[in-house]
Amino acid sequence: MKRHQIRRWRPPPGELGDSGDTGDPREPVPSQAGLLRGRSQRQAGRPSRAARRPGRALPPRCSPSSPHSRLPAPLLALLALLPSPSRSPERLLRAPARGLTAAGRNVFPGRGEGGRARTFPSLPFPPSLPPLPSPAAPCAGHPPRQPGGAEGSRTGQDGRGEDRTGGTRREAGRAPRRAQPSPAQPSPLPGRRGAGGAAGGRLGARPLAGASSAAAMAEINLKFLTWAGILCCLIWSGFGQQAGSDCIKANAKSCGECIQAGPNCGWCKKTDFLQEGEPTSARCDDLAALRSKGCPMEDIENPRGSKQVLEDREVTNRKIGAAEKLKPEAITQIQPQKLVLKLRVGEPQTVSLKFKRAEDYPIDLYYLMDLSYSMKDDLENVKSLGTALMQEMQKITSDFRIGFGSFVEKTVMPYISTTPAKLRNPCTGDQNCTSPFSYKNVLSLTSEGNRFNELVGKQQISGNLDSPEGGFDAIMQVAVCGDQIGWRNVTRLLVFSTDAGFHFAGDGKLGGIVLPNDGRCHLENNVYTMSHYYDYPSIAHLVQKLSENNIQTIFAVTEEFQAVYKELKNLIPKSAVGTLSSNSSNVIQLIIDAYNSLSSEVILENSKLPKGVAISYKSYCKNGVNDTQEDGRKCSNISIGDEVRFEINVTAYECPKKGQNETIKIKPLGFTEEVEINLQFICECQCQSEGEPNSPACHEGNGTFECGACRCNEGRIGRLCECSTDEVNSEDMDAYCRRENSTEICSNNGECICGQCVCKKRENTNEVYSGKYCECDNFNCDRSNGLICGGNGICKCRVCECFPNFTGSACDCSLDTTPCMASNGQICNGRGTCECGTCNCTDPKFQGPTCEMCQTCLGVCAEHKDCVQCRAFDKGEKKETCSQECMHFNMTRVESRDKLPQPGQPDPLSHCKEKDVDDCWFYFTYSVNSNGEANVHVVETPECPSGPDIIPIVAGVVAGIVLIGLALLLIWKLLMIIHDRREFAKFEKEKMNAKWDTQENPIYKSPINNFKNPNYGRKAGL
């Protein structure tokens, strides 16, 4: 059969978007250039602050790129294999995944992330497949195509499709042009029209007709379904075989290697477990296989992981205004606090965490304000913020502290003017402004609201040249300078107030600053002194430091910068954005709302995981809301006093190289409390610690005997470490691996190592070579019904060892006689012998599963009719010879048919109804008991029909004739009456329709004529 080629679809140029691999879609940090483009785009279309302030330069603007959204390529590959009416089987198997990409997240407007097209290899198509079904044939589960030329439609994974009719194509939507087969390309599909062909047009112009076409299509579909079923079975069996052989495929040489192969792998330490020729790795297998091979449970090493809680303080229950005053470190919101997990490779351990928001929890709030010139009116409202905010926060917590800091910009060109006059007063005209600075800690955290008002009231506005500000420098110093700021281990809030954008890593190059931010504290006299030396921090760096120091950020920004800071909020966990009025008059309510929003959500994060360890979360939140994967880390809409629960699965996929313990920490973002989990890896078996070094069992002490096997010392090999590596290739050793009178080494089924055969492994790990010379196997025994030993035995050294009640070379002969048992309790109805669970009938007339059928025999009733008749009624054909031929059964007379034996008795029973020589019916039953005796029960009185009564018959006939005659006369009279009435009605109708009166002659004319003088009655003329 010819095979045709299917050309791989390629998308039009420019459809795939930007090239390059997409990163992890969870990565929260975009490139700095993309962020700058997004920020610049939002600033377009409005007067910039630089335009309002002389001497300020505008930043360059970049046009945004347009991202392309794509479904995940593996999903598209799966959808490509689903059947459709227009897909032939060969297309289904050969269809490549379309070259589409999973789109990266557009974290900032104007920032597009693309990816290279990925294609999946096409599946091989068997060259011996039957002819493929025509596209015009209806597929299973799809309606047949409508006639009229539409051959079918093919829809690509990108949601666009095209319809093909004969040699033309009708595009739908924005269907991309696809490569058409060349005219010379052969097509094995019957009726399929290629480029320039006419067959497809004829096929689409009229539906298939004729019995031969229908039969051919049915045969094609049947063959295709057969091949599809075989392919599915092969794939399924392959997966099943692979899943069950992971332990053997690991080729473990020790118990430690075995238990690392998978959570279901065990090691048999029984000394005599291995058969001759089996390698040491055969001790490692799944538990069921080891037990089936004869390894007792007590000899199977299968250590399991465990969990131990070391510290489990209950969460704190307290009310605001309570008499007790707890220190922040004495308040517990998460439980448990410390535990130990013993992890085995592939076996997850589950930890249940409980979190409850404590009431009256202390709060530290630091207000970081932009003091550039445009914030002049805002500063006036912030000066009284301390006491007002104190009063509002007292409703939430009785332990509240507040601090204040300010920022402007780096003190180098081109961010500020470095002329001496501008350094003293950067403002123009008669405005009195303070010298520019990067960041200044005005007031460390304090519980004195009046102190806040006093110090903030002394602050003055400053100025700079460019529109974005240096707020990231200030945030970094606030986060890392905990001692100077005065942060406690309580809820930490940072309010960032500005009406402009921000600089980030890379922008420092404009001022000649190339050293990246080091993330350390550089405050001297509460002023950041290294702004001219270190670049701005990146967003990722900022996220790391804020998270490390449990700081929750509230961005209080004006309406025009809401979009930029909302995108920034998506990158910084536990942050919020509030709209600041033009003069900051709503800042208190903004802070209260943002705090409530932040505190109503708990998000768990974990420290860096060791290599080979994975973690997953599942949340149990309020109102029965449960989530998994990334959403399983958080719960929302939590009020004070609400309790939520998380289930955390920790799984190790490999052991650390040195086997040392590791520690991970899990904590809710924005909170200082954390859960410490110590990970201990199970990489060795208990029996290995009980090993005997230099054991005599390992050939004169050349190895350590542990877990039932020898672990050889350096330079020694062999099951018992009996050989050195120098002796392995010796020809003298090969002689020990040959059978007598044979030249084959290890029967060509293994390798000779150290004078002993080590049998090779087969692809199917359930098939094993064994024996001293690898001459035995467990898969070359006789088969029955496609199964080795018929599934009723075990193949050992090419001979079947049958299970009880089975015999034969293929264990296909059952010794169970239950299938041969007839309904009467006899084996084969007493007419044969039971051999291998099947009746072998000795009388050739009988057949059936229990020799119950006889095709050439008379029925039981007909066979015994004459004998019953002669013995019961002394008549019939055998009346003269009854005593000689009919004495083989016992006969019992009964009075009526109701007295006859009824079905349900142990002996098989036949009810008979026969007619005797006098045409009378007689009834009897015939049965055979377990002793082989025949019993007949017969009704003593036959049922004979009585003669006919002549008088009623004659009277009935006469009466019938008379009645029929009377009925006919009545019918005739009725018909005549109806006819007369119709004729009379017709006459009356004609009479009424006559035009002349019966009193006048229609031809009579009157002799009188009347004349009138025309002048009669007129007046005479003058």
Secondary structure, DSSP 8 states (H G I E B T S, - for coil): ------------TTSS-S-S----TT-----HHHHHHHHHHHHTTS--HHHHSTT-----------------HHHHHHHHTS--TT--HHHHHH----S--------STT----------------TT------TTS--TTS----SSSEEEEEE-TTS-EEEEETTEEEEETT--------TT----STT---TT-SHHHHHHHS---SHHHHHHHHHHHHHHHHHHHHHHHHHHHHHHHHHHTHHHHTT-SSHHHHHTS-TTEEEE--TT-S-TT--GGGGEEEHHHHHHTT--GGGEE----EEEEEE--------TT-S----GGG---EE--EEEEEEETTB-EEEEEEEE--TT--EEEEEEEE-SGGGHHHHHHHTTHHHHHHHHHTTT-S-EEEEEEEE---SSTTTS--SHHHHH--S-TT-------SEEEEEEEES-HHHHHHHHHT------SSSSB-HHHHHHHHHH-HHHHT--SSEEEEEEEESS-B--TTGGGGGT--B-------EETTEE--TTTB----HHHHHHHHHHTTEEEEEEE-GGGHHHHHHHHHHSSSEEEEE--TTSTTHHHHHHHHHHHHHT-EEEEE----TTEEEEEEEE-GGG-EEEGGGGGEE-S--TT-EEEEEEEEEESS--TT---EEEEEEETT-S--EEEEEEEE-S-HHHHT-BTT-TTTTTTSEEEETTEEEE-TTEESTTS-EEGGGTT-HHHHHTTB-TT---BGGGSEEEETTEEEE-B-SSTT-BEESTTS-EESS-S-EETTEEGGGSEEEETTEEEE-TTEESTTS-EE---GGGB-TTS-BGGGSEEEETTEEEESSTTEESTTS-EESSS--HHHHHHHHHHHHHHS-STTSTTHHHHS-SEEEEEESSGGGS--TTSSS-EEEEEEE-TTS-EEEEEEEE-TTS-EEEEEESS-B------HHHHHHHHHHHHHHHHHHHHHHHHHHHHHHHHHHHHHHHHHHHT-SS-TTS-TT---S------TTTT-----
